[in-house]
Amino acid sequence: MDDTKINYPSSTLQKFSRHILKVVVCIIKITSSTCAAELLRSIWSDDLEIREEFNILLFNRANHVLGWFNVSVGGTSATVIDPKLIFSVALKCNASGVILAHNHPSGNLNPSDADLNLTTKLKEGAKILEIQILDSVYSIKNFLFRISLSVNKLTT
């Protein structure tokens, strides 16, 4: 996983400096889905309407952001998600929680069956690793939506 680019807050720069792509210059604590949405909007690429992307936010037990990772960039209608990559990044960061996020370039407001199946699969894998899936969100142009998960720690 030498080519993995994880985005870390400055407090972990010394430990993972060769993996830094972008840096968060302050400690960010996420206390609600709205806070998470704001952070996601700030880190999402400018190609939100052109190609599908899958990102994760990584958290410690206090819901401080450890970093974020772009898992996959696809085409106009899909992107390939490898659960092993998501969990290897989460474990490498010693993350206690993860928010899953991807976009729908089509503007479709509803999660697909594939979205729901993937979320369920990732939730099951995370449970084994004792990592909480705090939320699962998807975005279209100016909106962010949640896939209902019975979210563990975040409030709306």
C-alpha positions as CSV (number, residue, x, y, z in Angstrom):
1,M,0.0,0.0,0.0
2,D,2.9,2.3,-0.7
3,D,0.9,4.5,-3.1
4,T,-1.9,5.1,-0.6
5,K,-2.4,8.8,0.0
6,I,-4.1,9.5,3.3
7,N,-4.9,13.1,4.3
8,Y,-3.9,13.7,7.9
9,P,-4.4,16.5,10.4
10,S,-1.1,18.2,11.4
11,S,-0.9,16.4,14.7
12,T,0.0,13.2,12.9
13,L,2.4,14.7,10.3
14,Q,5.6,13.3,11.8
15,K,4.3,9.8,11.8
16,F,2.8,9.6,8.3
17,S,4.6,12.4,6.4
18,R,5.2,10.4,3.3
19,H,1.5,9.8,2.8
20,I,0.3,13.4,3.0
21,L,-1.7,14.9,0.1
22,K,-3.5,17.7,2.0
23,V,-3.3,18.8,5.5
24,V,-5.9,19.9,8.0
25,V,-4.3,22.7,10.0
26,C,-6.5,22.5,13.1
27,I,-8.2,19.8,15.1
28,I,-11.7,19.2,13.7
29,K,-14.4,17.6,15.9
30,I,-17.5,16.4,14.1
31,T,-20.6,16.6,16.3
32,S,-23.4,16.2,13.7
33,S,-24.1,15.1,10.2
34,T,-24.3,18.8,9.3
35,C,-20.7,19.3,10.4
36,A,-19.6,16.2,8.4
37,A,-21.4,17.6,5.4
38,E,-19.5,20.9,5.6
39,L,-16.2,19.1,5.8
40,L,-17.1,16.8,2.9
41,R,-18.1,19.8,0.8
42,S,-14.7,21.4,1.5
43,I,-12.7,18.4,0.4
44,W,-14.7,17.0,-2.5
45,S,-13.2,17.4,-5.9
46,D,-14.6,19.9,-8.4
47,D,-15.7,17.0,-10.6
48,L,-18.8,16.2,-8.5
49,E,-21.1,16.4,-11.5
50,I,-18.8,14.7,-13.9
51,R,-17.6,11.5,-12.2
52,E,-18.5,9.4,-9.2
53,E,-16.1,9.4,-6.3
54,F,-16.0,7.5,-3.0
55,N,-14.4,9.2,0.1
56,I,-14.1,8.3,3.7
57,L,-13.6,10.5,6.8
58,L,-11.6,8.8,9.6
59,F,-12.2,9.5,13.3
60,N,-10.8,8.8,16.7
61,R,-13.1,7.9,19.6
62,A,-13.7,11.6,20.4
63,N,-14.9,12.2,16.8
64,H,-11.9,14.2,16.0
65,V,-11.0,13.9,12.3
66,L,-7.9,11.9,11.8
67,G,-8.0,12.4,8.0
68,W,-9.8,11.6,4.9
69,F,-9.1,9.3,2.0
70,N,-10.3,9.2,-1.6
71,V,-11.1,5.5,-2.0
72,S,-12.1,5.5,-5.7
73,V,-12.8,7.7,-8.7
74,G,-14.9,6.2,-11.4
75,G,-16.9,7.3,-14.4
76,T,-20.2,9.0,-14.9
77,S,-22.4,6.2,-13.5
78,A,-20.3,4.1,-11.1
79,T,-17.0,3.7,-9.2
80,V,-15.4,0.5,-7.9
81,I,-15.2,0.2,-4.1
82,D,-12.8,-2.3,-2.5
83,P,-13.8,-2.9,1.2
84,K,-10.2,-4.2,1.9
85,L,-8.8,-0.8,0.9
86,I,-11.3,1.1,3.2
87,F,-10.5,-1.1,6.2
88,S,-6.7,-1.2,5.6
89,V,-6.7,2.7,5.6
90,A,-8.9,2.8,8.7
91,L,-6.6,0.3,10.5
92,K,-3.5,2.1,9.4
93,C,-4.9,5.3,10.9
94,N,-6.0,3.5,14.0
95,A,-9.5,4.9,13.3
96,S,-12.4,4.2,15.6
97,G,-15.0,5.5,13.3
98,V,-15.6,6.1,9.6
99,I,-18.1,8.1,7.5
100,L,-18.6,6.8,4.0
101,A,-19.4,9.3,1.3
102,H,-19.9,9.2,-2.4
103,N,-21.6,11.3,-5.1
104,H,-24.2,10.7,-7.8
105,P,-23.2,12.7,-10.9
106,S,-26.6,11.8,-12.4
107,G,-28.4,13.9,-9.8
108,N,-30.4,10.9,-8.7
109,L,-31.7,11.5,-5.2
110,N,-32.2,7.9,-4.2
111,P,-29.5,5.4,-3.1
112,S,-29.2,2.5,-5.5
113,D,-29.5,-1.1,-4.4
114,A,-25.8,-1.4,-4.9
115,D,-25.3,1.6,-2.5
116,L,-27.4,0.0,0.1
117,N,-25.8,-3.4,-0.3
118,L,-22.3,-1.9,-0.1
119,T,-23.2,0.0,3.0
120,T,-24.6,-3.1,4.7
121,K,-21.5,-5.1,3.7
122,L,-19.1,-2.4,5.0
123,K,-21.1,-2.1,8.3
124,E,-20.7,-5.9,8.8
125,G,-17.0,-5.8,8.2
126,A,-16.5,-2.8,10.4
127,K,-18.3,-4.5,13.3
128,I,-15.8,-7.4,13.2
129,L,-12.9,-4.9,13.3
130,E,-14.6,-2.8,16.0
131,I,-14.7,0.3,13.8
132,Q,-18.0,2.2,13.8
133,I,-19.6,3.3,10.5
134,L,-20.8,6.7,11.9
135,D,-22.7,7.6,8.8
136,S,-23.1,6.9,5.1
137,V,-23.8,9.9,2.9
138,Y,-24.1,10.6,-0.8
139,S,-24.1,13.9,-2.6
140,I,-25.4,15.5,-5.7
141,K,-24.5,19.0,-6.8
142,N,-25.5,21.2,-3.8
143,F,-27.0,18.6,-1.5
144,L,-25.8,15.9,0.8
145,F,-28.1,13.0,1.8
146,R,-27.8,10.2,4.4
147,I,-28.4,6.5,3.9
148,S,-30.3,5.5,7.0
149,L,-28.0,3.5,9.2
150,S,-29.2,4.0,12.8
151,V,-26.1,6.1,13.1
152,N,-23.9,5.3,16.1
153,K,-22.7,8.6,17.4
154,L,-23.6,11.5,15.1
155,T,-26.9,13.4,15.3
156,T,-28.7,15.3,12.6
